[in-house]
Amino acid sequence: MIGRLNHVAIAVPDLQAAVAQYRDTLGAEVGTPQDEPDHGVTVVFITLPNTKVELLYPLGADSPIRGFLDKNPAGGIHHMCFEVDDILAARDTLKSRGARVLGSGEPRIGAHGKPVLFLHPKDFNGCLIELEQV
C-alpha cells in the first residue's frame, strides 16, 4: 500500500543553524523556508538523490512542534512520510486494520500542496507516520 519514502522530518530548535549545517557542512541542496500556518510550522526541504529531509520549526505559540521541542530540546526525528496513490483508500484500509488516523480523519493539504494524513505513533512503534497522496 505505501510507496516510496517521501521524507523524514526533523524538528529543530534553531532553523538557521540547521539549514547552515545541512548546506555548509553536509553540502546538501537546501530549499527556502516556507511557512505552513495551517500546520503551525515553518519548513525547509533538503533535497537528496533518493528522498528529502524536512526541517520543522515552530510557527507561532500554538505550534505542535513547540511541544515536541519542549520534550526534546535538541530536536529530533518527528515523523516519516510515505507516498500513497489514493489517500482515502489507504486511510480506509489502515483503519480497517486497526490503525488510528489523527485529527478528523479527513486529509489536509500539506507542505507539498498535496493531501496528507497522519497516523498515531503508538500504532507504529512510536513513530508518527505521514501519508501523502502523489
N, C-alpha and C positions, 0 to 999 in steps of 0.2 A: 504494500500500500504506500509506504513512504518512498520518496525518491531520494535524490542526492542531498547531501548536507549543504544547505544554503549558506549558513553562517554559524559561528559561535559568538555569543555576545558576552562581553566583559564589562562589568560595572567598574568605573574608575573614579577615584576621588578628585583627580586633577586632570581635566580633559586635555589641556595644552601640553602638560608633561607627558601624558600617554601618547598623544599624537607625535610629539617630538621623538619619543623613544622608538615608536614603530617606523617613523620616517627616517630619522637620522642614525639610529643605532642599528636597526634591522634592515634599512634600505627598502622598505615596503612602499607601495603606491597607496597614499593616504588621500581620501576624499575630503571634501569640505564639510564642516559641521552643518547639520540641519536640525532645526527644532521640530519636534513632533508633539505639539500641545495636547492632542487627544490622548497621548500615551504618557505625558509628563516627563519626557526625556529629550535630550539633545543627543544625536547620534552622529558618529563618524564611521564610515565604512573603509576598511582596509582591504584592497583587492589582492588576492593571491591567485596563483595559476589554477588552483583546484577548488577554491571556496572563498569566503570572505570572513573577516573578523569585524564585529560591530562593537565599537566602544560606546558605552552608555553613560550618560552623565545626567544628574537630576535637573529637571526644568521646573522650577517652582517648588514651593514648600511642601506641596502635597504629592510630590513625585514618589512612585513606588520604589524607585531606585534609591531614594534617600534612606528609606527603611532598611534596604539591603546593605547600604554602606554603613549605617549605624551599627549593624551586626558584624560587618566585615570592613573595618576602616581602611584597610589597604586595597580594597576592591576584590574582584574575583570573577570567576565564571558565573554568569547569571542564567543563561539558557542556551539551548541548541535549537536551531531552526532547520526543519526538514521540508522539502518541497513535496507537494501532493498535486495530482492532476485536478481533482474535484474535492474542494474543501468540505462541502456539505456531505458528500458521500463518505469521506474519511471520518468526519465528525460522527455521523450516524453509526458507522461500523465500529468505531472506537467506543462509543457509548454502549453499544450492544455487547461489547466485550468487557465492560466494567470500568472503562477509563472515565475520569471526570474532566469535563471541559470547564474552564474558568469563566467567570463573568456570566453573561446572559446565555451563552452558547451560540450566539449569532456572530458571524465573522465581522471584524472591523478592518478598516484599511490600515495597513502597516506602512513602514518607512519606505518600502519599495513601490508603494501605490497599489498593492495587491491585497486581497483578503487574507487575514490571518486569524488564527485561534491559538489559545494556549491550553495546555493540558497540565493537570495538577501534578506537582513534583512527587508527591507521595505515591503516585501510581507508577512512577518511572525512576525508581532507585534514587530519589532525592533530587532529580534533575528536572527543572522546568523545561517543557518542550513547546516550541512554537511550530505550528504548521502554516505554510504559506502556499497559496494556490499559484501555480505557474501557468 
